Amino acid sequence: MKAHESKMQNGVQLQLMQSPETEELKVMGEDNTEYIVSDIISRLGISPSLKGYYYIRSSVLMILNEEDTSMGITKRIYPDVAKEYKTTAGKVERAMRHAIDSSWKKDEGMGCASVFGCAFSKKPTNGQLLANIVEYVKLRYLKKVM
């Protein structure tokens, strides 16, 4: 890998690294989990202009930080994210679904194929996408399994 670009953001040195199969965001300094998750969501084709982008990111980070791996998406994730953003669980679910729909319509799931290395045969549900992002981060960056 060779450095492609380097810049400072919020007091943290960011380096965009170029590798043959993908571009990876490497953050020098602080815990970089939030940057990694944001990069993955962006590479999936989900735009930061959508509320769902931030709800997905918060959900993934919440799951990664929890010891209890049996967190229910409807009973636990949506309400916790809704509380964080001062909205309702229903609006969180809908915004996440809209973000996934928008991404899927743009490239027919090729964003998922380029990030995860395999394509979905149909649009993933909120839970499926969250589970895939969490597993990808754990296996590729955090080197741990649920």
C-alpha positions as CSV (number, residue, x, y, z in Angstrom):
1,M,0.0,0.0,0.0
2,K,1.2,3.5,-0.7
3,A,-0.1,6.8,0.7
4,H,-2.4,8.5,-1.7
5,E,-3.5,11.5,0.3
6,S,-2.9,12.9,3.8
7,K,-4.8,15.6,5.7
8,M,-5.7,16.7,9.2
9,Q,-9.3,16.5,10.3
10,N,-10.5,17.3,13.9
11,G,-6.9,17.1,15.1
12,V,-6.4,13.6,13.7
13,Q,-4.0,12.7,10.8
14,L,-5.9,11.0,8.1
15,Q,-4.2,9.0,5.3
16,L,-6.1,7.5,2.4
17,M,-4.2,4.4,1.5
18,Q,-4.3,2.9,-2.0
19,S,-4.2,-0.9,-2.3
20,P,-4.8,-3.0,-5.5
21,E,-8.2,-4.2,-4.5
22,T,-9.7,-1.3,-2.6
23,E,-9.1,2.1,-0.9
24,E,-8.9,2.0,2.8
25,L,-9.1,4.8,5.3
26,K,-6.2,4.7,7.8
27,V,-6.3,7.1,10.7
28,M,-3.1,7.8,12.5
29,G,-3.5,8.6,16.2
30,E,-6.8,8.1,18.0
31,D,-9.2,5.2,17.9
32,N,-10.2,4.9,14.2
33,T,-13.3,2.8,14.4
34,E,-15.6,5.6,13.6
35,Y,-13.6,6.6,10.5
36,I,-13.4,3.0,9.3
37,V,-17.2,2.6,9.7
38,S,-17.9,5.9,7.9
39,D,-15.6,4.9,5.0
40,I,-17.3,1.6,4.6
41,I,-20.8,3.2,4.6
42,S,-19.6,5.7,2.0
43,R,-18.1,3.0,-0.2
44,L,-21.4,1.1,-0.1
45,G,-22.8,4.2,-1.9
46,I,-24.8,5.6,1.0
47,S,-24.6,9.4,0.9
48,P,-23.7,11.4,4.1
49,S,-26.5,13.8,3.0
50,L,-29.0,11.2,4.2
51,K,-30.1,10.8,7.9
52,G,-29.9,7.1,7.4
53,Y,-26.2,7.3,6.9
54,Y,-25.7,8.6,10.4
55,Y,-28.2,6.2,11.9
56,I,-26.4,3.3,10.3
57,R,-23.1,4.5,11.5
58,S,-24.4,5.0,15.1
59,S,-26.0,1.5,15.0
60,V,-22.8,-0.2,13.8
61,L,-20.7,1.7,16.4
62,M,-23.2,0.8,19.1
63,I,-23.1,-2.9,18.2
64,L,-19.3,-2.9,18.0
65,N,-19.1,-1.4,21.5
66,E,-21.6,-3.8,23.1
67,E,-20.5,-7.0,24.9
68,D,-24.0,-8.5,24.4
69,T,-24.0,-9.8,20.8
70,S,-27.7,-10.6,20.9
71,M,-28.9,-7.0,20.6
72,G,-32.3,-6.8,19.0
73,I,-32.5,-4.3,16.2
74,T,-36.2,-3.4,16.8
75,K,-36.2,-3.5,20.6
76,R,-32.7,-2.1,21.3
77,I,-30.9,-0.5,18.3
78,Y,-33.7,1.7,16.8
79,P,-34.8,3.1,20.2
80,D,-31.2,3.8,21.3
81,V,-30.3,5.6,18.1
82,A,-33.6,7.5,18.2
83,K,-32.8,8.7,21.7
84,E,-29.4,9.8,20.5
85,Y,-30.8,11.8,17.6
86,K,-34.0,13.0,19.4
87,T,-36.4,11.2,17.0
88,T,-38.5,8.1,17.0
89,A,-37.5,4.5,16.5
90,G,-39.9,4.3,13.5
91,K,-38.2,7.3,11.8
92,V,-34.7,5.7,12.4
93,E,-35.9,2.4,10.8
94,R,-37.4,4.3,7.8
95,A,-34.4,6.5,7.3
96,M,-32.0,3.6,7.3
97,R,-34.2,1.7,4.9
98,H,-34.3,4.7,2.6
99,A,-30.5,5.0,2.6
100,I,-30.1,1.4,1.7
101,D,-32.8,1.7,-1.0
102,S,-31.1,4.8,-2.5
103,S,-27.7,3.0,-2.5
104,W,-29.2,-0.1,-4.1
105,K,-31.0,1.8,-6.8
106,K,-27.7,3.6,-7.8
107,D,-25.7,0.5,-8.5
108,E,-27.9,-2.6,-8.1
109,G,-25.8,-3.8,-5.1
110,M,-22.4,-3.5,-6.6
111,G,-21.3,-1.3,-3.7
112,C,-21.9,-4.3,-1.4
113,A,-19.9,-6.5,-3.8
114,S,-17.0,-4.1,-3.9
115,V,-16.8,-3.8,-0.1
116,F,-17.7,-7.2,1.1
117,G,-16.4,-9.2,-1.8
118,C,-19.8,-10.9,-2.5
119,A,-23.0,-9.6,-3.9
120,F,-26.5,-9.8,-2.4
121,S,-29.1,-11.4,-4.7
122,K,-31.6,-8.8,-3.4
123,K,-31.6,-5.6,-1.4
124,P,-30.4,-6.3,2.1
125,T,-32.6,-5.5,5.1
126,N,-31.5,-3.1,7.7
127,G,-30.4,-5.9,10.0
128,Q,-28.6,-7.8,7.2
129,L,-26.6,-4.7,6.3
130,L,-25.7,-3.8,9.9
131,A,-24.6,-7.4,10.5
132,N,-22.4,-7.5,7.4
133,I,-20.8,-4.1,8.3
134,V,-20.1,-5.2,11.9
135,E,-18.6,-8.5,10.9
136,Y,-16.5,-6.9,8.2
137,V,-15.1,-4.4,10.6
138,K,-14.5,-7.0,13.3
139,L,-12.7,-9.4,11.0
140,R,-10.8,-7.0,8.8
141,Y,-9.9,-4.2,11.2
142,L,-10.5,-5.3,14.8
143,K,-9.3,-8.9,14.3
144,K,-12.0,-10.4,16.5
145,V,-15.1,-12.5,16.0
146,M,-18.5,-12.3,17.7
